[in-house]
C-alpha cells in the first residue's frame, strides 16, 4: 500500500536592509520617522487529507457484509466442491459406459447400420452424447437450476430453463458429432501419432467457436438490439474509437430473462466485431460502472486475449492428448477385455479418452485458472487506463460479489479463481487512483470512502 500526500510549502523570511549613505564630511545624519510593520508569517499551507489506499479498499469491501457476504461466500465456496463432484461424476459415467459394456453395445449398433468406419463414428457419437447427457441430467439440473434459484441468481422457471437446455443439447449433438468425426478420421489415418494432428483439429474447432459463436450461437439464447441513442452510447463508442475498435454500434441483449448476472463482451473477427452488454449491466449500474466494465472488455479485444489463450491452450491440449494416447494403450491392455475395447480408433473407447482428459483438466485447474486470471488482470488495468473510472470499477466489482467471493485467502485465489478476486481488483483500482489524484478528471470525480 502506498499513501499519497501533498508537499508542504517552505517558510521564507523576507529581510529588508536600508543602504548606507556616503558623506564627504562628517555631519549629523538627518532623522526621520520609520514605520515598522510586522509581516504576516508565511506558515505551511494546510495539506489535503492523504489518500489511504488500504482504507479505501476495506471501505468498499465493507459495503457487503452480514447475510449478503455470507451468501456470496457460500455460493462461491460451494463451487470448490462442485469442481471435484463434477470430475468424479464424469469419471463414474465413463466407468458405467465401459464396465457395463454400454459403449461397446452402441458401437455394435452403429456397425449393424453401416460397415463404413467413417459413418460408424457419427452413429456412435449421437448415442454417446445422448447417453452422457441423460446420465448427467440430475447434476445439471441441480447446478444450473436448483442451486441458482437457492441463491437468488436465476429468473427462469423450470420450463424456460429446460427449453434453453434443449437448445444447448441440440448444438452439442451437431457440433460434438462433427468434432468426433474429425478426431476419429485423424486417429485412423495418423496411427499412434494421432494426438499431434488431433491437437490441430482441436485448434480449428476452437477458432471456429471464437469466430462464429458471437454471431450465430449467442443469438439463439438472447435477443440483441441496438442500444438507444444517448450520452452513454456515445461515450461507449468514443471509448471504442479511441482504442481502434472497429465497431459502429452497441448492442444490448436481454439476459435478465435468465439471471441477475452482469456481463458484456467485445468480440468478432474480420468485420463481425460487436460491442454487447446485457440489460442487467445497463439497468443495474451507473454510467461510470458501465464504462469501467466495457473498458475491461475492450482490453480483452485490443490485447488479443482470445488469440493468446489459444496459444496457451495448444501445448496443454497436445500434452493432454499425448498423455491420453499413452494411458489408453496401457488401460486397454489391462481392462480392454472387460470393456470390449482394444484399439484407440474404436469409437467405443471414447469413454476412456473422456475419462483421461477429464482427470487431466482437473489436475491442471490451478494452471488454467492462473492463465485466465492473468489475462483478466491485464484487461482490468487496460480498462482503468482507458475508461478512467477507478471508483466505478470498484463499485461494480462489489456488485459482482453476488456470485464471487470478495476476499479469499491467497491459496483460494490461486487454486479456484479464474478472475482476480474482489480484493485484488478493488486494490488495483485504488492504487491506480492514488497515482492519478492530481489529474483533473480524477479530482472532479467521486471521493473514495476512507
FENDADA-V683564 format. One record per residue. N is the residue number from 1. RES is the residue in three letters. PSI is psi in degrees with one decimal (* if undefined). Layout:
N;RES;PSI  N;RES;PSI
//
This chain:
1;UNK;144.7  2;UNK;138.7  3;UNK;137.2  4;UNK;119.5  5;UNK;174.3  6;UNK;146.9  7;UNK;140.0  8;UNK;135.8  9;UNK;144.5  10;UNK;157.1  11;UNK;121.1  12;UNK;137.0  13;UNK;122.3  14;UNK;116.2  15;UNK;132.6  16;UNK;125.7  17;UNK;118.4  18;UNK;142.2  19;UNK;149.2  20;UNK;150.7  21;UNK;129.9  22;UNK;132.2  23;UNK;150.0  24;UNK;-35.7  25;UNK;151.9  26;UNK;138.4  27;UNK;162.8  28;UNK;130.3  29;UNK;136.4  30;UNK;147.0  31;UNK;153.0  32;UNK;160.3  33;UNK;123.6  34;UNK;121.0  35;UNK;126.5  36;UNK;124.9  37;UNK;138.9  38;UNK;122.4  39;UNK;144.6  40;UNK;137.9  41;UNK;136.6  42;UNK;95.5  43;UNK;178.7  44;UNK;139.6  45;UNK;150.0  46;UNK;120.3  47;UNK;145.1  48;UNK;153.3  49;UNK;132.1  50;UNK;150.1  51;UNK;117.5  52;UNK;105.4  53;UNK;-45.9  54;UNK;-42.0  55;UNK;-40.3  56;UNK;-44.3  57;UNK;-49.4  58;UNK;-34.5  59;UNK;-41.8  60;UNK;-47.4  61;UNK;-30.7  62;UNK;-11.3  63;UNK;-13.7  64;UNK;112.7  65;UNK;-180.0  66;UNK;-134.0  67;UNK;-38.2  68;UNK;-43.4  69;UNK;-42.1  70;UNK;-40.7  71;UNK;-42.2  72;UNK;-46.6  73;UNK;-42.7  74;UNK;-40.4  75;UNK;-48.4  76;UNK;-41.8  77;UNK;-29.9  78;UNK;-29.4  79;UNK;-26.7  80;UNK;-45.8  81;UNK;-36.3  82;UNK;-29.8  83;UNK;-43.9  84;UNK;-43.0  85;UNK;-44.9  86;UNK;-40.9  87;UNK;-48.5  88;UNK;-37.0  89;UNK;-43.6  90;UNK;-40.8  91;UNK;-37.5  92;UNK;-39.1  93;UNK;-44.7  94;UNK;-41.6  95;UNK;-42.4  96;UNK;-44.4  97;UNK;-32.9  98;UNK;-54.6  99;UNK;-27.3  100;UNK;1.0  101;UNK;27.4  102;UNK;-41.1  103;UNK;-43.7  104;UNK;-31.2  105;UNK;-38.9  106;UNK;-37.4  107;UNK;-41.7  108;UNK;-35.7  109;UNK;-42.3  110;UNK;-39.4  111;UNK;-31.8  112;UNK;-24.4  113;UNK;-41.2  114;UNK;149.2  115;UNK;-6.2  116;UNK;119.1  117;UNK;-32.6  118;UNK;-46.8  119;UNK;-16.2  120;UNK;-32.0  121;UNK;-51.4  122;UNK;-34.1  123;UNK;-40.5  124;UNK;-44.4  125;UNK;-41.4  126;UNK;-40.8  127;UNK;-42.2  128;UNK;-47.5  129;UNK;-41.5  130;UNK;-44.8  131;UNK;-46.5  132;UNK;-33.6  133;UNK;-44.3  134;UNK;-43.8  135;UNK;-32.8  136;UNK;-4.3  137;UNK;-42.6  138;UNK;-45.6  139;UNK;-36.3  140;UNK;-43.5  141;UNK;-41.7  142;UNK;-49.8  143;UNK;-40.8  144;UNK;-22.4  145;UNK;-59.0  146;UNK;-49.4  147;UNK;-39.3  148;UNK;-38.9  149;UNK;-37.1  150;UNK;-30.2  151;UNK;12.0  152;UNK;29.2  153;UNK;-14.0  154;UNK;143.2  155;UNK;9.3  156;UNK;147.6  157;UNK;175.6  158;UNK;-39.1  159;UNK;-40.0  160;UNK;-45.9  161;UNK;-44.1  162;UNK;-30.8  163;UNK;-43.2  164;UNK;-32.9  165;UNK;-38.4  166;UNK;-38.8  167;UNK;-44.3  168;UNK;-39.6  169;UNK;-41.8  170;UNK;-41.7  171;UNK;-41.4  172;UNK;-38.3  173;UNK;-43.8  174;UNK;-57.0  175;UNK;-38.0  176;UNK;-39.6  177;UNK;-43.7  178;UNK;-42.5  179;UNK;-42.1  180;UNK;-35.3  181;UNK;-43.6  182;UNK;-42.4  183;UNK;-47.7  184;UNK;-26.5  185;UNK;-39.8  186;UNK;-43.0  187;UNK;-43.0  188;UNK;-34.9  189;UNK;-34.9  190;UNK;-11.7  191;UNK;-136.6  192;UNK;-16.5  193;UNK;21.9  194;UNK;-28.8  195;UNK;-26.7  196;UNK;-49.7  197;UNK;-28.7  198;UNK;-33.7  199;UNK;-41.8  200;UNK;-39.0  201;UNK;-44.7  202;UNK;-40.7  203;UNK;-43.6  204;UNK;-45.1  205;UNK;-33.5  206;UNK;-41.7  207;UNK;-43.2  208;UNK;-41.5  209;UNK;-42.2  210;UNK;-37.3  211;UNK;-43.5  212;UNK;-23.4  213;UNK;-48.1  214;UNK;-28.4  215;UNK;-38.3  216;UNK;-27.9  217;UNK;-48.3  218;UNK;-37.2  219;UNK;-11.4  220;UNK;-20.9  221;UNK;-21.5  222;UNK;156.2  223;UNK;126.5  224;UNK;126.4  225;UNK;147.0  226;UNK;141.0  227;UNK;140.5  228;UNK;145.3  229;UNK;144.7  230;UNK;175.9  231;UNK;-40.3  232;UNK;-41.8  233;UNK;-42.0  234;UNK;-35.2  235;UNK;-40.8  236;UNK;-46.2  237;UNK;-35.7  238;UNK;-41.6  239;UNK;-39.1  240;UNK;-46.4  241;UNK;-39.4  242;UNK;-22.3  243;UNK;20.0  244;UNK;41.6  245;UNK;118.4  246;UNK;68.7  247;UNK;132.6  248;UNK;11.9  249;UNK;161.2  250;UNK;132.4  251;UNK;147.5  252;UNK;131.2  253;UNK;151.9  254;UNK;60.9  255;UNK;-15.5  256;UNK;-16.6  257;UNK;-28.4  258;UNK;-44.8  259;UNK;-179.1  260;UNK;2.1  261;UNK;144.6  262;UNK;132.9  263;UNK;163.9  264;UNK;167.4  265;UNK;153.2  266;UNK;111.3  267;UNK;165.9  268;UNK;174.0  269;UNK;133.9  270;UNK;60.9  271;UNK;-3.4  272;UNK;9.2  273;UNK;133.0  274;UNK;134.3  275;UNK;123.9  276;UNK;141.5  277;UNK;150.4  278;UNK;162.7  279;UNK;-21.7  280;UNK;-42.0  281;UNK;-43.1  282;UNK;-37.6  283;UNK;-21.3  284;UNK;0.0  285;UNK;162.1  286;UNK;164.0  287;UNK;-38.9  288;UNK;-40.8  289;UNK;-40.5  290;UNK;-46.1  291;UNK;-36.5  292;UNK;-43.3  293;UNK;-45.1  294;UNK;-31.4  295;UNK;-40.7  296;UNK;-47.6  297;UNK;-36.9  298;UNK;-30.7  299;UNK;-42.4  300;UNK;-42.2  301;UNK;-49.7  302;UNK;-36.8  303;UNK;6.3  304;UNK;44.2  305;UNK;-30.3  306;UNK;-45.0  307;UNK;-42.5  308;UNK;-40.2  309;UNK;-37.7  310;UNK;-42.7  311;UNK;-34.2  312;UNK;-38.6  313;UNK;-29.3  314;UNK;-52.1  315;UNK;-33.4  316;UNK;-39.9  317;UNK;-42.7  318;UNK;-43.7  319;UNK;-42.1  320;UNK;-43.4  321;UNK;-36.6  322;UNK;-42.9  323;UNK;-37.2  324;UNK;-44.1  325;UNK;-43.3  326;UNK;-44.9  327;UNK;-32.8  328;UNK;-47.4  329;UNK;-35.0  330;UNK;-40.3  331;UNK;-43.7  332;UNK;-26.5  333;UNK;-30.5  334;UNK;-45.3  335;UNK;-0.5  336;UNK;-34.0  337;UNK;-38.5  338;UNK;-32.4  339;UNK;-14.8  340;UNK;40.6  341;UNK;130.3  342;UNK;-42.6  343;UNK;147.6  344;UNK;-25.3  345;UNK;-7.5  346;UNK;118.6  347;UNK;-20.7  348;UNK;-15.3  349;UNK;2.8  350;UNK;-40.3  351;UNK;-29.1  352;UNK;-47.2  353;UNK;-44.2  354;UNK;-40.4  355;UNK;-43.8  356;UNK;-46.0  357;UNK;-34.6  358;UNK;-46.9  359;UNK;-37.8  360;UNK;-47.2  361;UNK;-32.4  362;UNK;-45.3  363;UNK;-33.0  364;UNK;-0.1  365;UNK;-48.3  366;UNK;-37.2  367;UNK;-48.3  368;UNK;-35.5  369;UNK;-39.0  370;UNK;-41.5  371;UNK;-47.8  372;UNK;-44.1  373;UNK;-34.6  374;UNK;-44.2  375;UNK;-35.8  376;UNK;-39.5  377;UNK;-37.7  378;UNK;-41.0  379;UNK;-33.8  380;UNK;-49.8  381;UNK;-33.5  382;UNK;-46.0  383;UNK;-38.5  384;UNK;-42.5  385;UNK;-33.0  386;UNK;-51.3  387;UNK;-26.4  388;UNK;50.2  389;UNK;67.4  390;UNK;-39.3  391;UNK;-35.2  392;UNK;-39.5  393;UNK;-39.4  394;UNK;-44.7  395;UNK;-34.6  396;UNK;-30.0  397;UNK;-40.3  398;UNK;-38.4  399;UNK;-30.9  400;UNK;-9.5  401;UNK;-4.9  402;UNK;-29.2  403;UNK;14.2  404;UNK;127.3  405;UNK;129.1  406;UNK;-39.4  407;UNK;73.8  408;UNK;170.8  409;UNK;159.1  410;UNK;-35.5  411;UNK;-41.7  412;UNK;-46.7  413;UNK;-38.6  414;UNK;-44.0  415;UNK;-38.5  416;UNK;-8.1  417;UNK;120.6  418;UNK;-2.9  419;UNK;156.3  420;UNK;148.5  421;UNK;166.9  422;UNK;-43.0  423;UNK;-44.2  424;UNK;-40.6  425;UNK;-43.4  426;UNK;-38.0  427;UNK;-44.5  428;UNK;-42.6  429;UNK;-41.9  430;UNK;-33.9  431;UNK;-42.4  432;UNK;-43.6  433;UNK;-40.5  434;UNK;-33.8  435;UNK;-6.3  436;UNK;21.9  437;UNK;-31.5  438;UNK;-0.8  439;UNK;137.6  440;UNK;-43.8  441;UNK;-31.4  442;UNK;-38.7  443;UNK;-38.6  444;UNK;-8.3  445;UNK;-171.1  446;UNK;155.0  447;UNK;125.3  448;UNK;146.6  449;UNK;145.1  450;UNK;*
//
